[in-house]
C-alpha cells in the first residue's frame, strides 16, 4: 500500500481510538445524577472519581510514553484502551463508592493515559508536512465523543437502565477501540521518505526527557498547557450551572456544551490547516485572542443567545490553542523521546483539568456565585499565552537540540 495512503489510514485509526475511548468518559456526567440518586452518594464524591482518573492517567502517561518510545505504540495502546473500556463497562456492577474510585479513578485512569499522548506522538512520527492537520483530525475524536456521548448515554439509559447502558457503552467502545488500535504502528524508513514533501527521512533526533527537563522552554510549555486545561475543564463542568444561575432554562443551558463542542471541532480543523501554512506563534496568538474574547463576554453575564455564541467562540479558540501546543512539542524537542516528553506534558494538562473545576467550585462556595472564577479566567489565559510565547520564542520550524 502506498505510504501516502497508509499514513492517513493511521490517522483514521487514531481518530477511532480517540473517539471510542473518550465516549464512556464523556458520558460519565450523564450517569452521575442517576448513580447519585440510586445510591444516595453526593455528586461531589462521585465526581471525585473523574478527578482521580485525570491525575492517575497523567502519572501513568510517563511510563506509557517511555515504553512506547522503546517498543512502539501498538502494544501499549492495546493494553491501556482495553483496560479503560473494561473499567467503564464494569461500572455497571458497582455497589459501593470505593468501587467507582477503583474502576473509574485507578483502572480507568491508567487505561486512559495513552490515547491522547500516543495518538499525537505517533502522528508526529508519520508526518512532517501537514502535521497540524493530522493532529487536528485525530484529536477531533475527543470533541466528537463529548458531543455524541451525552445523547447516546441518555438514550441507552431510558431504554435499558443505567447498568446495562454503561456495560454496553464501555464494552462496545472497548471492542471498537481495540480493533482500531491493532492497526497502529510507527512508520518504516521508506514510508517516512515517501510521506514527506521533501523526500528526506525523519531522523529520530532531539532531546531526552532529562535534557528537556533542563530546558526552560519545557516548563513554560508545561505550565501554559496546565493553565489551559484548567480553564477548558472549568468551562465544561460549570458552564451549565453558570447559565442556570442567571435564570436560563435547563434546556437552553444544556446547549452550552453542545455549542462548545461545535466550536471545538471547527477550531481544531481550522488550526490544523492554518498552522501548516502560517507561523505557529501567530496562529496560536489568534486562538488565544478568541479565548479571551469569549471569556470576557461570559464574565459580563450575557443573554442566553450571546452565552451560546461565546461558548462556540471559546470552543474554537480553546481547541485550536490545545492543538497548537501539541503541534509545538516535536518542533521543540524532536522525536527521540517524544512519548516520554508528551507524557509528562500531559500530566501537567491533566493536573490543570483536575484542579480547574474544583477551584471554581470552591470559589463558588466561598462567594455564592461564579463571579470570581469567571473574572479570573481571562487573566489565567493571558498567563498561558505569555508562557507559550516564551516556550516558542525561537519561531516557526524550531530546531531541536542535537
C-alpha positions in Angstrom: 0.0 0.0 0.0 1.4 3.4 -0.8 2.9 5.2 2.2 0.8 8.4 1.5 -2.3 6.3 1.9 -1.0 4.4 4.8 -0.3 7.5 7.0 -3.9 8.7 6.5 -5.2 5.3 7.5 -3.2 5.6 10.7 -4.9 9.0 11.3 -8.3 7.3 10.8 -7.4 4.6 13.2 -6.2 7.0 15.8 -9.3 9.1 15.4 -11.4 6.0 16.1 -9.3 5.2 19.2 -9.7 8.8 20.5 -13.5 8.8 19.8 -14.0 5.3 21.2 -12.1 5.8 24.5 -13.4 9.3 25.1 -17.1 8.3 24.7 -17.6 6.5 28.1 -15.6 9.2 29.8 -17.7 11.9 28.3 -20.9 10.0 29.3 -19.8 10.0 33.0 -21.7 13.3 33.6 -24.9 11.8 32.3 -24.7 8.8 34.6 -23.6 10.9 37.6 -27.1 12.1 38.7 -28.5 8.6 38.1 -25.9 7.0 40.2 -26.3 9.6 42.9 -30.0 9.0 43.1 -29.6 5.2 43.1 -27.1 5.1 46.0 -27.6 8.4 47.8 -24.0 9.5 47.3 -23.1 13.1 46.9 -22.3 14.4 43.5 -19.0 15.8 44.7 -18.0 12.3 45.9 -18.9 10.7 42.6 -17.2 13.5 40.6 -14.0 12.9 42.5 -13.6 9.6 40.7 -13.2 11.6 37.5 -10.6 13.9 39.1 -8.7 10.8 40.3 -8.9 9.4 36.7 -7.2 12.5 35.3 -4.4 12.6 37.8 -3.7 8.8 37.7 -3.7 8.9 33.9 -1.2 11.8 33.9 1.1 9.9 36.3 0.8 6.7 34.2 1.4 8.6 31.0 5.2 8.9 31.6 5.6 5.1 31.9 3.3 4.5 28.9 5.1 7.1 26.7 8.6 5.8 27.7 7.6 2.2 26.8 6.1 3.4 23.5 9.4 5.2 22.7 11.2 1.8 23.0 8.7 -0.7 21.7 6.2 1.3 19.5 2.7 2.5 20.3 0.6 -0.6 19.4 1.1 -2.8 22.4 0.7 0.0 25.0 -2.4 1.3 23.2 -4.0 -2.1 23.1 -3.3 -2.7 26.8 -4.4 0.7 28.1 -7.5 1.1 25.9 -8.6 -2.4 26.8 -8.3 -1.5 30.5 -10.3 1.7 30.0 -13.1 0.0 28.2 -13.3 -2.8 30.7 -13.2 -0.4 33.7 -16.1 1.6 32.4 -18.1 -1.5 31.4 -17.7 -2.8 35.0 -19.1 0.4 36.5 -22.4 -1.4 35.7 -21.6 -3.7 38.7 -20.7 -1.2 41.4 -22.3 -1.4 44.8 -20.1 0.9 46.9 -18.4 4.2 46.3 -14.9 2.8 46.5 -15.8 0.5 43.5 -16.2 3.7 41.5 -12.9 5.1 42.6 -11.1 1.8 41.7 -12.8 1.4 38.3 -13.1 4.9 37.0 -10.3 6.5 39.0 -7.5 3.9 39.1 -8.1 1.3 36.4 -9.8 3.8 34.1 -7.1 6.4 34.8 -4.3 4.0 33.7 -6.4 2.9 30.8 -7.0 6.4 29.6 -3.4 7.5 30.0 -2.4 6.6 26.4 -5.0 7.7 23.9 -4.0 11.4 23.8 -0.2 11.2 24.1 0.3 8.1 21.9 -2.1 9.4 19.3 -0.3 12.7 19.0 3.2 11.3 19.3 2.5 8.6 16.6 1.2 11.3 14.2 4.4 13.2 14.8 6.4 10.2 13.5 4.3 9.8 10.4 4.0 13.5 9.4 6.5 16.3 8.9 4.4 18.2 6.4 0.7 18.6 7.2 1.4 17.6 10.8 -1.0 20.2 12.2 -3.9 18.9 10.1 -3.2 15.3 11.0 -3.1 16.1 14.8 -6.4 18.0 14.4 -8.1 15.2 12.7 -7.1 12.7 15.4 -8.0 15.0 18.4 -11.4 15.9 16.9 -12.4 12.4 18.0 -12.2 13.7 21.6 -14.6 16.5 20.8 -17.0 14.4 18.8 -17.0 11.9 21.7 -18.1 14.7 24.0 -20.8 15.9 21.6 -22.3 12.4 20.9 -21.8 10.7 24.3 -24.5 12.6 26.2 -27.4 11.9 23.8 -26.3 8.3 23.3 -26.0 7.6 27.0 -29.4 9.2 27.8 -31.0 7.1 25.0 -29.4 3.9 26.4 -30.4 4.7 30.0 -34.0 5.4 29.0 -34.3 2.1 27.2 -32.1 -0.3 29.1 -31.5 1.2 32.5 -28.2 2.7 33.7 -26.4 -0.6 34.5 -26.9 -2.3 31.1 -26.3 1.1 29.4 -22.8 1.5 31.0 -21.9 -2.1 30.3 -22.9 -1.7 26.6 -21.3 1.7 26.2 -18.0 0.7 27.9 -17.8 -2.8 26.3 -18.8 -1.6 22.8 -16.3 1.2 22.8 -13.6 -1.1 24.1 -14.1 -3.5 21.2 -14.1 -0.8 18.5 -11.1 0.9 20.1 -9.1 -2.4 20.3 -9.7 -3.1 16.6 -8.6 0.3 15.6 -5.5 0.2 17.9 -4.4 -3.1 16.4 -3.6 -1.3 13.1 -1.5 1.4 14.6 2.3 1.3 14.2 5.3 3.6 13.6 6.4 4.2 10.0 9.3 2.3 8.4 12.1 4.3 6.9 11.0 4.1 3.3 7.4 5.1 4.4 8.7 8.3 6.1 10.7 9.2 3.0 7.7 8.7 0.7 5.4 10.5 3.1 7.3 13.8 3.4 7.2 16.5 0.9 10.9 16.8 0.7 11.6 13.1 0.5 14.1 13.4 3.4 13.8 10.9 6.2 12.6 11.6 9.7 15.7 11.3 11.8 14.9 10.4 15.4 16.8 13.4 16.6 16.0 15.6 19.5 16.5 15.6 23.3 16.0 13.0 26.0 13.4 13.6 28.8 16.2 14.6 31.2 17.5 17.2 28.7 14.0 18.5 28.2 13.7 19.0 32.0 16.8 21.3 31.8 15.2 23.4 29.1 13.2 26.4 30.3 11.0 26.1 27.3 9.7 22.7 28.5 8.5 24.3 31.8 6.9 27.2 30.0 5.0 24.9 27.7 4.1 22.6 30.6 2.6 25.4 32.8 0.9 27.0 29.7 -0.9 23.7 29.0 -1.7 23.2 32.6 -3.5 26.6 32.8 -5.3 25.9 29.6 -6.5 22.5 30.8 -7.8 24.1 33.9 -9.8 26.7 32.1 -11.2 24.3 29.5 -12.5 21.9 32.1 -13.8 24.7 34.3 -16.0 25.8 31.5 -17.0 22.3 30.5 -18.1 21.5 34.1 -19.5 24.8 35.3 -20.9 26.4 32.1 -24.4 24.9 32.5 -24.8 25.8 36.2 -23.3 29.2 35.5 -26.1 29.7 32.9 -28.8 28.3 35.3 -27.8 30.8 38.0 -28.7 33.6 35.5 -32.2 32.3 35.0 -31.6 30.4 31.8 -33.8 27.3 31.5 -32.1 23.9 31.8 -32.9 23.1 28.2 -31.1 26.2 26.9 -28.3 26.0 29.4 -27.5 22.4 28.4 -26.9 23.7 24.8 -23.8 25.4 26.2 -21.8 22.2 26.0 -23.1 21.5 22.5 -22.1 25.0 21.4 -18.6 24.4 22.9 -18.3 21.0 21.1 -19.2 22.5 17.8 -16.7 25.3 18.3 -14.0 22.8 19.3 -14.4 20.8 16.1 -14.3 24.0 14.0 -11.3 25.2 15.9 -9.2 22.0 15.6 -9.8 21.7 11.9 -9.1 25.3 11.2 -6.0 25.5 13.3 -4.7 22.2 11.8 -4.9 23.6 8.3 -3.7 27.1 9.1 -0.7 26.1 11.3 0.7 24.1 8.4 0.8 27.2 6.2 1.4 30.1 8.6 3.6 31.0 11.5 2.8 28.8 14.5 3.1 31.5 17.1 1.0 33.9 15.1 -1.8 31.3 14.6 -1.7 30.5 18.3 -1.9 34.1 19.3 -5.1 34.5 17.2 -6.5 31.5 19.1 -5.7 32.9 22.5 -7.4 36.2 21.4 -10.6 34.2 20.6 -10.5 32.6 24.0 -10.0 35.9 25.8 -12.9 37.5 23.8 -15.2 34.7 24.7 -14.3 34.6 28.4 -14.6 38.4 28.8 -18.1 38.1 27.1 -19.1 35.3 29.5 -17.9 37.4 32.6 -20.4 40.1 31.6 -23.3 37.7 32.2 -24.6 37.8 28.6 -28.1 37.0 27.3 -28.8 33.3 26.5 -28.1 33.8 22.9 -24.8 35.6 23.5 -23.8 32.9 26.0 -24.2 30.2 23.3 -22.2 32.4 20.9 -19.5 32.9 23.5 -19.3 29.2 24.1 -18.9 28.5 20.4 -16.1 31.1 20.2 -14.4 29.7 23.3 -14.6 26.2 21.8 -12.9 27.4 18.6 -10.1 29.2 20.5 -9.5 26.6 23.2 -9.4 23.6 20.9 -7.2 25.4 18.4 -4.8 26.5 21.1 -4.7 23.0 22.5 -3.9 21.7 19.0 -1.1 24.3 18.7 0.5 23.2 22.0 0.6 19.6 20.8 1.9 20.7 17.4 4.8 22.5 19.0 6.2 19.5 21.0 8.0 17.7 18.2 9.2 21.0 16.8 10.7 22.0 20.1 12.1 18.7 21.4 12.3 16.3 18.4 11.2 12.7 18.1 13.8 10.9 20.2 11.8 10.8 23.4 8.5 12.3 22.2 6.4 9.7 24.0 8.0 10.4 27.4 8.1 14.1 26.9 4.5 14.3 25.8 3.5 12.0 28.7 5.0 14.4 31.2 3.4 17.4 29.5 0.0 15.8 29.5 0.5 15.2 33.3 0.6 19.0 33.6 -2.5 19.3 31.4 -4.4 16.7 33.4 -3.5 18.3 36.7 -4.9 21.6 35.4 -8.0 19.8 34.2 -8.5 18.2 37.6 -7.8 21.4 39.6 -9.8 23.9 37.4 -13.3 22.7 38.1 -12.5 22.1 41.8 -11.1 25.6 42.2 -14.1 27.2 40.5 -16.4 25.1 42.8 -14.6 26.3 45.9 -14.8 29.9 44.7 -18.5 29.5 44.2 -19.0 28.1 47.7 -17.0 31.0 49.2 -18.6 33.8 47.2 -22.0 32.4 46.4 -21.6 32.9 42.7 -19.3 32.2 39.8 -18.1 35.8 39.6 -14.6 35.2 41.0 -13.9 32.2 38.8 -15.2 33.7 35.5 -13.5 37.0 36.1 -10.1 35.3 36.9 -10.3 33.1 33.8 -9.2 35.8 31.2 -6.1 36.6 33.3 -5.2 32.9 33.5 -5.4 32.7 29.7 -3.1 35.7 29.3 -0.5 34.0 31.5 -0.8 30.8 29.5 -0.3 32.9 26.3 2.8 34.6 27.7 4.3 31.2 28.7 3.6 29.7 25.3 5.2 32.7 23.6 8.3 32.2 25.8 8.4 28.5 25.1 8.3 29.0 21.3 10.4 32.2 21.1 12.7 30.5 18.5 9.9 31.0 15.9 8.3 28.6 13.4 10.3 25.5 12.5 12.1 25.3 15.8 15.3 23.4 15.6 15.6 20.7 18.3 18.8 20.3 20.1 21.0 17.5 18.8 
